[in-house]
Amino acid sequence: MTPSKKNTGEIVHKLDYDEDDHEHIVLIAVKSNMPDYKMAYHLNRSLGIRLEKLQQEISLTTENGITYFRNFQYEDCKNHLNWRLIENKSNYSISNLEEAGPLFKDESDLFASTEYLIQEWKTIDYFILVENADHLFDEEELLEKLDKIQNVSTQFVVEPYSLSIKSQKNLIF
């Protein structure tokens, strides 16, 4: 980190990114019509991992309220990897209407919009996030195994740094 000075007199820290000094993240986009628990089951069988649903969901504050995204995690201690399965679409939210008074002012406000964890990829249903992957991690082998799962129609690697800053922040837990 390099401190730099702004005109206001406060010190702002600038992050110097060096790929060799940071852990590598693999982000795989997956399109499938399976519910999240079935997707986790098939990933466990195909990849030899043990994803478990986390009780604490990922929360995202939007203009419509707080939206919750279900996610699964597996810590692979042997290979020092952290696997996550994260849903990209959510209709489950606590509306700002609840704070204003009655539970729902109008039934049409109940699930008025779908929220996305990664806005750039609205057609994607899930993301598989693998943390601490090194140069020995085989992304192509992972994609081949995903291709063999029935009801997975699309899978591809997304470069995390190609996402908007807002989407990158949504991936930090």
C-alpha angles and dihedrals in degrees: 000000000000117000115225129184126234126203090257092069095246122122116240121195118224118205115228107208116212113172093209092058097050134068116260119244123204114200118190122189115213129191114199139141092221121114114250096257091053091047090052090049093052092045090051091052097042099041100033093239132125110230113186127192114252116226092216109071124207108263124206124186113221135166088268094054135269116334124199127212122196117228142179129210140196125182110208101202093179094059096025092238130140114208124196133181110200128182114230099199126058135176093175112101143137104240126224085234090076090064092051098060130276118051094249125005091196132008090234088067093062099092101357097154144019115233125209129211090209109033095193092063106047092151092058118094101193143015125210110207119194115189126198093022111161133196090283093061108107109218092177092056089050091051091049091053091048090050089060094057111101114239093025102118101173136019130167142150117264118202103230092212091058090066123092118267090251092054091046090054090051088060093057111095 
